[in-house]
């Protein structure tokens, strides 16, 4: 049962369902307090929740990871700050602030959804994506 909770937590983590992952890993840690995998996974999940809710990122660690690894895949959450999407008359959709934003305040952070390094495609010379918005 507890290993199923860990698998459930990993599945929810992979889907970026941080709250569901926290619930599954938290229950697993309560049932198996000596399980290192559950503890580590819960800690990572708590970091993602903090990033998603408050925009608090450990930028130094992210930077160091990028330098230390040949093809970095950063494990971070998306953050949407004090903005909302609205229809703007005659212009389409846009983002507007929901409150005053301080100078230097993080407004939006989004992990790249597509990232390809040369090592990922040894037989491919060019990788492109055409992202036209109607």
Buried (B, 14 or more C-beta within 10 A) or exposed (E): EBEEBBEBBBEBBEEEBBEBBBBBBBBBBEEBEEBEBBBEBBEBBBBBBBBBEEBEBEEEEEEEBEEEEEEBEBEBBBBBBBBEEEEEEEEEEEBEEEEEEEEEEBEEBEBEEEEEEEEEEEEEEEEEEEEEEE
